[in-house]
Amino acid sequence: MLTESQRAIVKATVPLLETGGEALTTHFYRIMLGEYPQVRPLFNQAHQASGEQPRALANSVLMYAKNIDRLEGLGNLPAQIINKHVSLQVLPEHYPIVGACLLRAIREVLGAEIATDEVLAAWGAAYQQLADILIGAEEQAYRATEEQTGGWRGARSFRVARKTPESSEITSFYLEPVDGKPVVAHQPGQYIGLRISIEGQQEQRRNYSLSAGANGRDLRISVKREADGLVSRHLHDSIREGDVLDVFPPAGAFTLEPGEKPLVLISGGVGITPTLAMLGEALKKSDRSVHFIHCARNKSVHAFRDTVDALAAKHPQLQRFYCYEQADESADGVGLIDQDRLAEWLPATRDLDAYFLGPKPFMAVVKRSLKALGVPETQARYEFFGPAAALN
């Protein structure tokens, strides 16, 4: 139980976290991933190398310390963490490892004079409070999915029924359950986890957005081949139709909410995958006005253009706009997305629901632009590929 004096100690460390949080979390990951190989599959090594994972964790730890008196101040951060954990199958036995490494990193980075036994005890209690919250919420999510029709817990074997190129960089994988039983209905915007064994490498786990709506029979993911992506390259280059993959159940809080306000879906690059599933769901259920905005480097890397064009021809309430970084007469705009272009392509009313996803610089521009154009911040929703991070 976290005492008042321990809360005060945790809050007193906020200035240290603001200036040295990333150094602390970098050291934490060095300890944990170096000494506990059983947790390595839960972490993307590319995000470690880029510094994204340590920065994201530093931000999360800082936010937790700042809001230790009122955890509701964390907003949707816990939901993001819980869903990522569920999609990768983080389990209760992983938490003591994380806690021990975090406390050791605090002591070794801050030094014994600052990280006293009292400080470590406070942070140990604070960590246990958070761990208990996450473990409880994750167990609820595991149980809820398992109990649904077509649901499951842990890994389930799916066969690659089809492998279809969608652009010069993105390929779709249609996954059917080997057991032939139904597949749980996911929400548009959710993702699954894959457990991949690559010859000569340790097991890897990755999240991939579901790019098609639920049908009870199969799942579709659409994966961009990243030049330095160990798993994406393996999927593109080595996985064939008929191969079997371990799949974790759908998860994710970035989902299409019901509503009648004009809907705006904005994506960059492979960020089109969840917005495409949202588009299909929105058109299927109502006559709601939809503006679909997609940005890509050029037409050759633009996935699902024909699909969206066909939907626009069939549904008069759908308007679609394409922005290519490189000049192309088939694009509606050339260059990078900005506030002026969004102002031109948004509905007349700013009382709308917006969902956006793509590379972080792209998302930062969209977030700032929507706010400047008068779209309520609570109606502008976004998700991250990879570790959660601030867009400010």
Contacts in CASP RR format, 6 or more apart in sequence:
PFRMAT RR
TARGET T0000
AUTHOR 0000-0000-0000
METHOD contacts of the structure
MODEL  1
MLTESQRAIVKATVPLLETGGEALTTHFYRIMLGEYPQVRPLFNQAHQAS
GEQPRALANSVLMYAKNIDRLEGLGNLPAQIINKHVSLQVLPEHYPIVGA
CLLRAIREVLGAEIATDEVLAAWGAAYQQLADILIGAEEQAYRATEEQTG
GWRGARSFRVARKTPESSEITSFYLEPVDGKPVVAHQPGQYIGLRISIEG
QQEQRRNYSLSAGANGRDLRISVKREADGLVSRHLHDSIREGDVLDVFPP
AGAFTLEPGEKPLVLISGGVGITPTLAMLGEALKKSDRSVHFIHCARNKS
VHAFRDTVDALAAKHPQLQRFYCYEQADESADGVGLIDQDRLAEWLPATR
DLDAYFLGPKPFMAVVKRSLKALGVPETQARYEFFGPAAALN
1 125 0 8 1.000
2 68 0 8 1.000
2 122 0 8 1.000
2 125 0 8 1.000
2 126 0 8 1.000
2 128 0 8 1.000
2 129 0 8 1.000
3 125 0 8 1.000
5 122 0 8 1.000
6 121 0 8 1.000
6 122 0 8 1.000
6 125 0 8 1.000
6 126 0 8 1.000
7 68 0 8 1.000
7 69 0 8 1.000
7 122 0 8 1.000
7 126 0 8 1.000
9 118 0 8 1.000
9 119 0 8 1.000
9 122 0 8 1.000
9 123 0 8 1.000
10 65 0 8 1.000
10 68 0 8 1.000
10 122 0 8 1.000
10 123 0 8 1.000
10 126 0 8 1.000
11 65 0 8 1.000
11 66 0 8 1.000
11 68 0 8 1.000
11 69 0 8 1.000
13 65 0 8 1.000
13 119 0 8 1.000
13 123 0 8 1.000
14 62 0 8 1.000
14 65 0 8 1.000
14 66 0 8 1.000
16 110 0 8 1.000
16 114 0 8 1.000
17 24 0 8 1.000
17 58 0 8 1.000
17 61 0 8 1.000
17 62 0 8 1.000
17 65 0 8 1.000
18 62 0 8 1.000
20 58 0 8 1.000
20 109 0 8 1.000
21 58 0 8 1.000
21 61 0 8 1.000
21 62 0 8 1.000
22 54 0 8 1.000
22 55 0 8 1.000
22 58 0 8 1.000
23 109 0 8 1.000
24 58 0 8 1.000
24 61 0 8 1.000
24 105 0 8 1.000
24 106 0 8 1.000
24 109 0 8 1.000
24 110 0 8 1.000
25 54 0 8 1.000
25 55 0 8 1.000
25 57 0 8 1.000
25 58 0 8 1.000
25 61 0 8 1.000
25 105 0 8 1.000
26 51 0 8 1.000
26 54 0 8 1.000
27 105 0 8 1.000
27 108 0 8 1.000
27 109 0 8 1.000
28 54 0 8 1.000
28 57 0 8 1.000
28 101 0 8 1.000
28 102 0 8 1.000
28 105 0 8 1.000
29 43 0 8 1.000
29 48 0 8 1.000
29 53 0 8 1.000
29 54 0 8 1.000
29 57 0 8 1.000
31 101 0 8 1.000
31 104 0 8 1.000
31 105 0 8 1.000
32 39 0 8 1.000
32 97 0 8 1.000
32 98 0 8 1.000
32 101 0 8 1.000
33 39 0 8 1.000
33 40 0 8 1.000
33 43 0 8 1.000
33 48 0 8 1.000
34 40 0 8 1.000
35 101 0 8 1.000
36 97 0 8 1.000
36 101 0 8 1.000
37 202 0 8 1.000
38 97 0 8 1.000
39 94 0 8 1.000
39 97 0 8 1.000
39 98 0 8 1.000
40 202 0 8 1.000
41 195 0 8 1.000
41 202 0 8 1.000
41 203 0 8 1.000
41 204 0 8 1.000
41 205 0 8 1.000
42 88 0 8 1.000
42 90 0 8 1.000
42 94 0 8 1.000
42 205 0 8 1.000
43 53 0 8 1.000
44 53 0 8 1.000
44 206 0 8 1.000
44 386 0 8 1.000
45 230 0 8 1.000
46 226 0 8 1.000
46 228 0 8 1.000
46 229 0 8 1.000
46 230 0 8 1.000
47 53 0 8 1.000
47 386 0 8 1.000
47 387 0 8 1.000
48 54 0 8 1.000
52 386 0 8 1.000
52 387 0 8 1.000
52 389 0 8 1.000
53 387 0 8 1.000
55 387 0 8 1.000
55 389 0 8 1.000
56 387 0 8 1.000
56 388 0 8 1.000
56 389 0 8 1.000
57 387 0 8 1.000
59 388 0 8 1.000
59 389 0 8 1.000
59 390 0 8 1.000
60 77 0 8 1.000
60 81 0 8 1.000
60 388 0 8 1.000
63 74 0 8 1.000
63 77 0 8 1.000
64 71 0 8 1.000
64 74 0 8 1.000
64 126 0 8 1.000
64 130 0 8 1.000
65 126 0 8 1.000
67 73 0 8 1.000
67 74 0 8 1.000
68 126 0 8 1.000
71 78 0 8 1.000
71 133 0 8 1.000
76 253 0 8 1.000
77 388 0 8 1.000
78 133 0 8 1.000
78 134 0 8 1.000
78 137 0 8 1.000
79 253 0 8 1.000
80 253 0 8 1.000
80 383 0 8 1.000
80 384 0 8 1.000
80 388 0 8 1.000
81 134 0 8 1.000
81 388 0 8 1.000
82 134 0 8 1.000
82 137 0 8 1.000
82 138 0 8 1.000
82 141 0 8 1.000
83 141 0 8 1.000
83 251 0 8 1.000
83 252 0 8 1.000
83 253 0 8 1.000
84 207 0 8 1.000
84 251 0 8 1.000
84 252 0 8 1.000
84 388 0 8 1.000
85 134 0 8 1.000
85 138 0 8 1.000
86 138 0 8 1.000
86 141 0 8 1.000
86 142 0 8 1.000
86 145 0 8 1.000
86 248 0 8 1.000
86 249 0 8 1.000
86 251 0 8 1.000
86 252 0 8 1.000
87 191 0 8 1.000
87 192 0 8 1.000
87 193 0 8 1.000
87 207 0 8 1.000
87 248 0 8 1.000
87 249 0 8 1.000
87 250 0 8 1.000
87 251 0 8 1.000
87 252 0 8 1.000
88 193 0 8 1.000
88 205 0 8 1.000
88 207 0 8 1.000
88 248 0 8 1.000
89 154 0 8 1.000
89 155 0 8 1.000
89 195 0 8 1.000
89 205 0 8 1.000
89 248 0 8 1.000
90 138 0 8 1.000
92 135 0 8 1.000
92 139 0 8 1.000
95 131 0 8 1.000
95 134 0 8 1.000
95 135 0 8 1.000
98 127 0 8 1.000
98 131 0 8 1.000
99 124 0 8 1.000
99 127 0 8 1.000
99 131 0 8 1.000
102 123 0 8 1.000
102 127 0 8 1.000
103 120 0 8 1.000
103 123 0 8 1.000
103 124 0 8 1.000
103 127 0 8 1.000
106 115 0 8 1.000
106 119 0 8 1.000
106 120 0 8 1.000
106 123 0 8 1.000
107 115 0 8 1.000
107 120 0 8 1.000
109 115 0 8 1.000
110 119 0 8 1.000
141 251 0 8 1.000
142 153 0 8 1.000
142 154 0 8 1.000
143 153 0 8 1.000
145 151 0 8 1.000
145 152 0 8 1.000
145 153 0 8 1.000
145 184 0 8 1.000
145 249 0 8 1.000
145 250 0 8 1.000
145 251 0 8 1.000
146 152 0 8 1.000
146 153 0 8 1.000
146 249 0 8 1.000
148 184 0 8 1.000
148 185 0 8 1.000
149 182 0 8 1.000
149 184 0 8 1.000
149 185 0 8 1.000
150 181 0 8 1.000
150 182 0 8 1.000
150 183 0 8 1.000
150 184 0 8 1.000
150 216 0 8 1.000
151 182 0 8 1.000
151 183 0 8 1.000
151 184 0 8 1.000
151 249 0 8 1.000
152 184 0 8 1.000
152 249 0 8 1.000
153 249 0 8 1.000
154 248 0 8 1.000
154 249 0 8 1.000
155 195 0 8 1.000
155 246 0 8 1.000
155 247 0 8 1.000
155 248 0 8 1.000
156 177 0 8 1.000
156 179 0 8 1.000
156 246 0 8 1.000
156 247 0 8 1.000
156 248 0 8 1.000
156 249 0 8 1.000
157 177 0 8 1.000
157 178 0 8 1.000
157 179 0 8 1.000
157 244 0 8 1.000
157 245 0 8 1.000
157 246 0 8 1.000
157 247 0 8 1.000
158 175 0 8 1.000
158 176 0 8 1.000
158 177 0 8 1.000
158 178 0 8 1.000
158 219 0 8 1.000
158 244 0 8 1.000
158 245 0 8 1.000
158 246 0 8 1.000
158 247 0 8 1.000
159 175 0 8 1.000
159 176 0 8 1.000
159 177 0 8 1.000
159 178 0 8 1.000
159 242 0 8 1.000
159 243 0 8 1.000
159 244 0 8 1.000
159 245 0 8 1.000
160 173 0 8 1.000
160 174 0 8 1.000
160 175 0 8 1.000
160 239 0 8 1.000
160 240 0 8 1.000
160 241 0 8 1.000
160 242 0 8 1.000
160 243 0 8 1.000
160 244 0 8 1.000
160 245 0 8 1.000
161 174 0 8 1.000
161 175 0 8 1.000
161 176 0 8 1.000
161 218 0 8 1.000
161 241 0 8 1.000
161 242 0 8 1.000
162 172 0 8 1.000
162 173 0 8 1.000
162 174 0 8 1.000
162 241 0 8 1.000
163 171 0 8 1.000
163 172 0 8 1.000
163 173 0 8 1.000
163 174 0 8 1.000
163 239 0 8 1.000
163 240 0 8 1.000
163 241 0 8 1.000
164 171 0 8 1.000
164 172 0 8 1.000
164 174 0 8 1.000
165 171 0 8 1.000
165 172 0 8 1.000
166 172 0 8 1.000
166 222 0 8 1.000
166 303 0 8 1.000
166 304 0 8 1.000
167 300 0 8 1.000
167 301 0 8 1.000
167 302 0 8 1.000
167 303 0 8 1.000
168 300 0 8 1.000
168 301 0 8 1.000
169 224 0 8 1.000
169 225 0 8 1.000
169 270 0 8 1.000
169 301 0 8 1.000
169 303 0 8 1.000
170 222 0 8 1.000
170 223 0 8 1.000
170 224 0 8 1.000
170 225 0 8 1.000
170 270 0 8 1.000
170 301 0 8 1.000
170 303 0 8 1.000
171 222 0 8 1.000
171 223 0 8 1.000
171 225 0 8 1.000
171 235 0 8 1.000
171 236 0 8 1.000
172 211 0 8 1.000
172 220 0 8 1.000
172 221 0 8 1.000
172 222 0 8 1.000
172 223 0 8 1.000
173 220 0 8 1.000
173 221 0 8 1.000
173 222 0 8 1.000
173 223 0 8 1.000
173 235 0 8 1.000
173 239 0 8 1.000
174 218 0 8 1.000
174 219 0 8 1.000
174 220 0 8 1.000
175 218 0 8 1.000
175 219 0 8 1.000
175 220 0 8 1.000
175 221 0 8 1.000
175 245 0 8 1.000
175 247 0 8 1.000
176 217 0 8 1.000
176 218 0 8 1.000
177 183 0 8 1.000
177 218 0 8 1.000
178 244 0 8 1.000
182 216 0 8 1.000
182 217 0 8 1.000
183 214 0 8 1.000
183 215 0 8 1.000
183 216 0 8 1.000
183 217 0 8 1.000
183 218 0 8 1.000
183 219 0 8 1.000
184 214 0 8 1.000
184 216 0 8 1.000
184 249 0 8 1.000
184 250 0 8 1.000
185 214 0 8 1.000
185 216 0 8 1.000
186 192 0 8 1.000
186 210 0 8 1.000
186 213 0 8 1.000
186 214 0 8 1.000
186 219 0 8 1.000
186 250 0 8 1.000
187 214 0 8 1.000
187 250 0 8 1.000
187 252 0 8 1.000
187 255 0 8 1.000
187 256 0 8 1.000
188 210 0 8 1.000
188 213 0 8 1.000
188 255 0 8 1.000
188 256 0 8 1.000
188 274 0 8 1.000
188 277 0 8 1.000
188 278 0 8 1.000
188 280 0 8 1.000
188 281 0 8 1.000
189 209 0 8 1.000
189 210 0 8 1.000
189 252 0 8 1.000
189 254 0 8 1.000
189 255 0 8 1.000
189 256 0 8 1.000
189 274 0 8 1.000
189 275 0 8 1.000
189 277 0 8 1.000
189 278 0 8 1.000
189 383 0 8 1.000
190 209 0 8 1.000
190 210 0 8 1.000
190 250 0 8 1.000
190 251 0 8 1.000
190 252 0 8 1.000
190 254 0 8 1.000
190 255 0 8 1.000
190 274 0 8 1.000
191 207 0 8 1.000
191 208 0 8 1.000
191 209 0 8 1.000
191 210 0 8 1.000
191 221 0 8 1.000
191 250 0 8 1.000
191 251 0 8 1.000
191 252 0 8 1.000
191 274 0 8 1.000
192 207 0 8 1.000
192 208 0 8 1.000
192 210 0 8 1.000
192 219 0 8 1.000
192 221 0 8 1.000
192 247 0 8 1.000
192 248 0 8 1.000
192 249 0 8 1.000
192 250 0 8 1.000
192 251 0 8 1.000
193 205 0 8 1.000
193 206 0 8 1.000
193 207 0 8 1.000
193 208 0 8 1.000
193 247 0 8 1.000
193 248 0 8 1.000
193 251 0 8 1.000
194 205 0 8 1.000
194 206 0 8 1.000
194 207 0 8 1.000
194 208 0 8 1.000
194 231 0 8 1.000
194 245 0 8 1.000
194 246 0 8 1.000
194 247 0 8 1.000
194 248 0 8 1.000
195 203 0 8 1.000
195 204 0 8 1.000
195 205 0 8 1.000
195 245 0 8 1.000
195 246 0 8 1.000
195 247 0 8 1.000
195 248 0 8 1.000
196 203 0 8 1.000
196 204 0 8 1.000
196 205 0 8 1.000
196 206 0 8 1.000
196 231 0 8 1.000
196 234 0 8 1.000
196 235 0 8 1.000
196 245 0 8 1.000
196 246 0 8 1.000
197 203 0 8 1.000
197 204 0 8 1.000
198 204 0 8 1.000
198 230 0 8 1.000
198 231 0 8 1.000
198 234 0 8 1.000
198 238 0 8 1.000
201 230 0 8 1.000
204 230 0 8 1.000
204 231 0 8 1.000
205 248 0 8 1.000
206 231 0 8 1.000
206 232 0 8 1.000
207 385 0 8 1.000
207 386 0 8 1.000
208 221 0 8 1.000
208 222 0 8 1.000
208 223 0 8 1.000
208 273 0 8 1.000
209 221 0 8 1.000
209 222 0 8 1.000
209 271 0 8 1.000
209 273 0 8 1.000
209 274 0 8 1.000
209 277 0 8 1.000
210 219 0 8 1.000
210 220 0 8 1.000
210 221 0 8 1.000
210 250 0 8 1.000
210 273 0 8 1.000
210 274 0 8 1.000
210 277 0 8 1.000
211 220 0 8 1.000
211 221 0 8 1.000
211 222 0 8 1.000
211 272 0 8 1.000
211 273 0 8 1.000
211 274 0 8 1.000
211 276 0 8 1.000
211 277 0 8 1.000
211 304 0 8 1.000
212 219 0 8 1.000
212 220 0 8 1.000
212 276 0 8 1.000
212 277 0 8 1.000
213 220 0 8 1.000
213 277 0 8 1.000
213 280 0 8 1.000
213 281 0 8 1.000
219 247 0 8 1.000
219 250 0 8 1.000
221 273 0 8 1.000
222 270 0 8 1.000
222 273 0 8 1.000
222 303 0 8 1.000
222 304 0 8 1.000
223 232 0 8 1.000
223 235 0 8 1.000
223 236 0 8 1.000
223 270 0 8 1.000
224 232 0 8 1.000
224 269 0 8 1.000
224 270 0 8 1.000
225 232 0 8 1.000
225 233 0 8 1.000
225 235 0 8 1.000
225 236 0 8 1.000
225 237 0 8 1.000
226 232 0 8 1.000
226 233 0 8 1.000
227 233 0 8 1.000
239 245 0 8 1.000
252 383 0 8 1.000
253 383 0 8 1.000
254 274 0 8 1.000
254 355 0 8 1.000
254 357 0 8 1.000
254 381 0 8 1.000
254 382 0 8 1.000
254 383 0 8 1.000
256 278 0 8 1.000
256 281 0 8 1.000
256 282 0 8 1.000
256 355 0 8 1.000
257 353 0 8 1.000
258 285 0 8 1.000
259 286 0 8 1.000
259 288 0 8 1.000
259 353 0 8 1.000
260 286 0 8 1.000
260 288 0 8 1.000
261 288 0 8 1.000
261 351 0 8 1.000
261 352 0 8 1.000
261 353 0 8 1.000
261 379 0 8 1.000
262 288 0 8 1.000
262 289 0 8 1.000
262 290 0 8 1.000
262 291 0 8 1.000
262 347 0 8 1.000
262 349 0 8 1.000
262 351 0 8 1.000
262 352 0 8 1.000
262 353 0 8 1.000
263 278 0 8 1.000
263 282 0 8 1.000
263 288 0 8 1.000
263 289 0 8 1.000
263 290 0 8 1.000
263 291 0 8 1.000
263 352 0 8 1.000
263 353 0 8 1.000
263 354 0 8 1.000
263 355 0 8 1.000
264 290 0 8 1.000
264 291 0 8 1.000
264 293 0 8 1.000
264 346 0 8 1.000
264 347 0 8 1.000
264 352 0 8 1.000
264 353 0 8 1.000
264 354 0 8 1.000
264 355 0 8 1.000
265 275 0 8 1.000
265 278 0 8 1.000
265 279 0 8 1.000
265 290 0 8 1.000
265 291 0 8 1.000
265 292 0 8 1.000
265 293 0 8 1.000
265 354 0 8 1.000
265 355 0 8 1.000
265 356 0 8 1.000
266 275 0 8 1.000
266 293 0 8 1.000
266 294 0 8 1.000
266 295 0 8 1.000
266 337 0 8 1.000
266 342 0 8 1.000
266 354 0 8 1.000
266 355 0 8 1.000
266 356 0 8 1.000
266 357 0 8 1.000
266 366 0 8 1.000
267 275 0 8 1.000
267 293 0 8 1.000
267 294 0 8 1.000
267 295 0 8 1.000
267 356 0 8 1.000
267 357 0 8 1.000
267 358 0 8 1.000
268 294 0 8 1.000
268 295 0 8 1.000
268 296 0 8 1.000
268 357 0 8 1.000
268 358 0 8 1.000
268 359 0 8 1.000
268 362 0 8 1.000
269 294 0 8 1.000
269 295 0 8 1.000
269 296 0 8 1.000
269 297 0 8 1.000
269 301 0 8 1.000
269 302 0 8 1.000
269 303 0 8 1.000
269 358 0 8 1.000
269 359 0 8 1.000
270 303 0 8 1.000
270 358 0 8 1.000
270 385 0 8 1.000
271 357 0 8 1.000
271 358 0 8 1.000
271 385 0 8 1.000
272 294 0 8 1.000
272 303 0 8 1.000
272 304 0 8 1.000
274 355 0 8 1.000
274 357 0 8 1.000
274 383 0 8 1.000
275 292 0 8 1.000
275 294 0 8 1.000
275 355 0 8 1.000
275 356 0 8 1.000
275 357 0 8 1.000
276 304 0 8 1.000
276 307 0 8 1.000
276 308 0 8 1.000
278 355 0 8 1.000
279 290 0 8 1.000
279 292 0 8 1.000
279 308 0 8 1.000
279 311 0 8 1.000
279 318 0 8 1.000
280 311 0 8 1.000
282 288 0 8 1.000
282 290 0 8 1.000
283 290 0 8 1.000
283 311 0 8 1.000
283 315 0 8 1.000
283 317 0 8 1.000
283 318 0 8 1.000
287 317 0 8 1.000
288 317 0 8 1.000
289 317 0 8 1.000
289 319 0 8 1.000
289 347 0 8 1.000
290 315 0 8 1.000
290 317 0 8 1.000
290 318 0 8 1.000
290 319 0 8 1.000
291 319 0 8 1.000
291 320 0 8 1.000
291 321 0 8 1.000
291 345 0 8 1.000
291 346 0 8 1.000
291 347 0 8 1.000
292 308 0 8 1.000
292 312 0 8 1.000
292 318 0 8 1.000
292 319 0 8 1.000
292 320 0 8 1.000
292 321 0 8 1.000
293 320 0 8 1.000
293 321 0 8 1.000
293 322 0 8 1.000
293 323 0 8 1.000
293 337 0 8 1.000
293 342 0 8 1.000
293 345 0 8 1.000
294 302 0 8 1.000
294 308 0 8 1.000
294 320 0 8 1.000
294 321 0 8 1.000
294 322 0 8 1.000
294 323 0 8 1.000
295 322 0 8 1.000
295 323 0 8 1.000
295 324 0 8 1.000
295 325 0 8 1.000
295 336 0 8 1.000
295 337 0 8 1.000
295 362 0 8 1.000
296 302 0 8 1.000
296 322 0 8 1.000
296 323 0 8 1.000
296 324 0 8 1.000
296 325 0 8 1.000
297 324 0 8 1.000
297 325 0 8 1.000
297 326 0 8 1.000
298 324 0 8 1.000
298 325 0 8 1.000
298 326 0 8 1.000
298 328 0 8 1.000
299 305 0 8 1.000
299 324 0 8 1.000
299 328 0 8 1.000
299 330 0 8 1.000
299 331 0 8 1.000
302 322 0 8 1.000
302 324 0 8 1.000
305 322 0 8 1.000
308 320 0 8 1.000
309 320 0 8 1.000
311 318 0 8 1.000
312 318 0 8 1.000
312 319 0 8 1.000
312 320 0 8 1.000
319 345 0 8 1.000
321 332 0 8 1.000
321 333 0 8 1.000
321 345 0 8 1.000
322 330 0 8 1.000
322 331 0 8 1.000
322 332 0 8 1.000
322 333 0 8 1.000
323 331 0 8 1.000
323 332 0 8 1.000
323 333 0 8 1.000
323 334 0 8 1.000
323 335 0 8 1.000
323 336 0 8 1.000
323 337 0 8 1.000
323 341 0 8 1.000
324 331 0 8 1.000
324 333 0 8 1.000
324 334 0 8 1.000
324 335 0 8 1.000
325 334 0 8 1.000
325 335 0 8 1.000
325 336 0 8 1.000
326 334 0 8 1.000
326 335 0 8 1.000
327 334 0 8 1.000
328 334 0 8 1.000
332 345 0 8 1.000
333 341 0 8 1.000
336 362 0 8 1.000
336 365 0 8 1.000
337 362 0 8 1.000
337 365 0 8 1.000
337 366 0 8 1.000
337 369 0 8 1.000
338 365 0 8 1.000
338 369 0 8 1.000
339 365 0 8 1.000
339 368 0 8 1.000
339 369 0 8 1.000
339 372 0 8 1.000
339 373 0 8 1.000
342 366 0 8 1.000
342 369 0 8 1.000
342 370 0 8 1.000
342 373 0 8 1.000
343 369 0 8 1.000
343 373 0 8 1.000
346 352 0 8 1.000
346 373 0 8 1.000
346 375 0 8 1.000
350 373 0 8 1.000
350 374 0 8 1.000
350 375 0 8 1.000
350 376 0 8 1.000
351 376 0 8 1.000
351 379 0 8 1.000
352 375 0 8 1.000
352 379 0 8 1.000
353 379 0 8 1.000
353 381 0 8 1.000
354 370 0 8 1.000
354 375 0 8 1.000
354 379 0 8 1.000
354 380 0 8 1.000
354 381 0 8 1.000
355 381 0 8 1.000
355 382 0 8 1.000
356 363 0 8 1.000
356 366 0 8 1.000
356 367 0 8 1.000
356 370 0 8 1.000
356 380 0 8 1.000
356 381 0 8 1.000
356 382 0 8 1.000
357 363 0 8 1.000
357 382 0 8 1.000
357 383 0 8 1.000
357 385 0 8 1.000
358 385 0 8 1.000
360 384 0 8 1.000
360 389 0 8 1.000
360 391 0 8 1.000
363 382 0 8 1.000
363 384 0 8 1.000
363 391 0 8 1.000
364 391 0 8 1.000
364 392 0 8 1.000
366 382 0 8 1.000
367 380 0 8 1.000
367 382 0 8 1.000
367 391 0 8 1.000
370 380 0 8 1.000
371 377 0 8 1.000
371 380 0 8 1.000
382 391 0 8 1.000
END
